[in-house]
Amino acid sequence: MIDFKCSQCGEGMEAPESLAGQTQECPKCGAMRRVPGSRSPDASGELRQPRPQGNLVNCPDCGRQISRLAPTCLGCGRPMNQMGTPQIQPTTMIEATSKRFKKQEVIGFVIGLPGLILAVIGVFFFWLAPGILVLGCVALCVGFGVMLIARIRAWWHHG
């Protein structure tokens, strides 16, 4: 028998060796889960995986062969560690924090674009209204500064 856990709800599941690589429905949540290759619990009851031999390993979720050095499975996106085994700790999603920086960049662009337009108009009509050129240059610099600060903050927080 192959012992494994549902990736959706964590329910312990088991299937005969003959079903390795096929899908099976979780009895608790109903999610379809691929039965992994031969994995068996060790003495502590924890699931252990065989140490990878060679450069390719099978993803426990989708069964696709991937490099044991790949950070994630190319088929399903499951995080893997450098030994080709699944990571136990959840990965951190940075999308929620990056939206704040994208919003700041858009604000900088919305300030800077009219500033650029005013600066160009001010260059051609300087003799009529010199204040337009100054206003355009100030808005352009402020908009560019806001965008630059947002990019630096995004780089600082996300690498």
C-alpha positions as CSV (number, residue, x, y, z in Angstrom):
1,M,0.0,0.0,0.0
2,I,1.1,3.6,-0.7
3,D,0.4,6.1,2.1
4,F,0.1,9.8,1.1
5,K,-1.8,12.9,2.1
6,C,-4.4,15.0,0.2
7,S,-2.8,18.2,-0.9
8,Q,-6.1,20.1,-0.4
9,C,-7.2,19.1,3.1
10,G,-4.2,17.0,4.5
11,E,-6.4,13.9,4.9
12,G,-4.3,10.7,5.1
13,M,-4.9,8.4,2.1
14,E,-3.7,5.0,1.0
15,A,-3.9,3.2,-2.3
16,P,-2.5,-0.2,-3.6
17,E,0.9,-0.1,-5.4
18,S,-0.9,-0.9,-8.6
19,L,-2.6,2.5,-8.6
20,A,0.7,4.4,-8.5
21,G,0.5,7.3,-11.0
22,Q,-3.3,7.3,-11.3
23,T,-5.7,9.6,-9.7
24,Q,-7.8,8.9,-6.6
25,E,-10.6,10.9,-4.9
26,C,-10.0,12.1,-1.4
27,P,-12.7,10.7,0.9
28,K,-12.8,13.9,3.0
29,C,-12.9,16.8,0.5
30,G,-13.5,15.0,-2.8
31,A,-10.4,16.5,-4.5
32,M,-8.8,14.3,-7.2
33,R,-5.2,13.5,-6.1
34,R,-2.5,11.6,-8.1
35,V,-1.2,8.5,-6.3
36,P,2.5,9.0,-5.9
37,G,5.2,6.4,-6.6
38,S,6.4,4.1,-3.8
39,R,6.4,6.0,-0.6
40,S,5.9,4.4,2.8
41,P,5.8,5.6,6.3
42,D,8.9,5.1,8.5
43,A,8.9,4.0,12.1
44,S,7.7,7.4,13.3
45,G,4.6,7.3,11.0
46,E,6.0,10.2,8.9
47,L,5.9,9.8,5.2
48,R,9.4,9.3,3.8
49,Q,10.5,9.5,0.2
50,P,13.3,7.6,-1.4
51,R,16.5,9.5,-1.9
52,P,16.6,10.6,-5.6
53,Q,18.9,8.7,-7.8
54,G,20.3,10.6,-10.8
55,N,19.2,14.0,-12.0
56,L,15.4,13.4,-12.5
57,V,12.7,12.9,-9.9
58,N,9.0,12.4,-10.1
59,C,6.7,15.1,-8.7
60,P,4.5,13.6,-6.0
61,D,1.5,15.6,-7.1
62,C,1.4,15.3,-10.9
63,G,4.0,12.5,-11.5
64,R,6.0,14.5,-14.1
65,Q,9.7,14.0,-14.2
66,I,11.7,17.1,-13.4
67,S,15.2,18.0,-12.5
68,R,16.0,17.4,-8.9
69,L,17.5,20.9,-8.8
70,A,14.3,22.6,-10.0
71,P,12.7,24.9,-7.4
72,T,9.2,24.0,-8.5
73,C,7.5,21.3,-10.6
74,L,7.0,22.5,-14.2
75,G,3.8,20.6,-14.5
76,C,1.8,21.7,-11.4
77,G,4.0,24.3,-9.7
78,R,4.5,22.4,-6.5
79,P,7.5,23.8,-4.6
80,M,10.5,21.4,-4.3
81,N,13.7,21.6,-2.3
82,Q,17.2,21.1,-3.8
83,M,17.0,17.3,-3.2
84,G,13.9,16.9,-5.4
85,T,11.5,16.3,-2.6
86,P,8.5,18.5,-1.8
87,Q,8.9,21.3,0.6
88,I,6.9,21.0,3.8
89,Q,6.8,24.7,4.6
90,P,4.4,26.8,2.6
91,T,5.9,29.3,0.2
92,T,5.3,33.0,0.7
93,M,3.2,34.8,-1.9
94,I,4.5,38.3,-2.6
95,E,1.7,39.3,-4.9
96,A,-0.3,41.0,-2.1
97,T,2.5,43.3,-1.1
98,S,3.6,44.0,-4.7
99,K,0.2,45.5,-5.6
100,R,0.9,48.4,-3.2
101,F,4.1,49.2,-5.1
102,K,2.4,48.8,-8.5
103,K,-0.3,51.3,-7.3
104,Q,2.4,53.7,-6.4
105,E,4.0,53.4,-9.8
106,V,0.7,54.1,-11.5
107,I,0.2,57.2,-9.3
108,G,3.7,58.4,-10.3
109,F,2.9,57.8,-14.0
110,V,-0.4,59.6,-13.7
111,I,1.4,62.6,-12.2
112,G,4.4,62.4,-14.6
113,L,2.6,62.0,-17.9
114,P,0.7,65.3,-17.7
115,G,3.9,66.9,-16.5
116,L,5.7,65.7,-19.6
117,I,2.9,67.0,-21.8
118,L,2.9,70.4,-20.0
119,A,6.7,70.6,-20.3
120,V,6.6,70.0,-24.1
121,I,3.8,72.6,-24.5
122,G,5.8,75.0,-22.3
123,V,8.9,74.6,-24.5
124,F,7.0,75.5,-27.7
125,F,4.9,78.3,-26.1
126,F,7.5,79.6,-23.6
127,W,7.0,83.3,-24.6
128,L,3.3,83.1,-23.9
129,A,3.2,81.4,-20.5
130,P,6.6,80.5,-18.9
131,G,4.8,79.1,-15.9
132,I,3.6,76.1,-17.9
133,L,7.1,74.9,-18.5
134,V,8.0,75.2,-14.8
135,L,4.8,73.5,-13.7
136,G,5.3,70.7,-16.3
137,C,8.9,70.1,-15.2
138,V,7.9,70.0,-11.5
139,A,5.1,67.5,-12.2
140,L,7.4,65.4,-14.4
141,C,10.1,65.3,-11.6
142,V,7.6,64.5,-8.9
143,G,6.0,61.7,-11.0
144,F,9.3,60.3,-11.9
145,G,10.4,60.5,-8.3
146,V,7.3,58.6,-7.0
147,M,7.8,55.9,-9.7
148,L,11.5,55.6,-8.8
149,I,10.8,55.3,-5.0
150,A,8.1,52.7,-5.7
151,R,10.6,50.6,-7.8
152,I,13.3,50.9,-5.1
153,R,10.8,49.8,-2.4
154,A,9.6,46.9,-4.4
155,W,13.2,45.8,-5.0
156,W,14.0,46.2,-1.3
157,H,11.1,44.1,-0.1
158,H,11.1,41.4,-2.8
159,G,14.8,41.2,-3.9
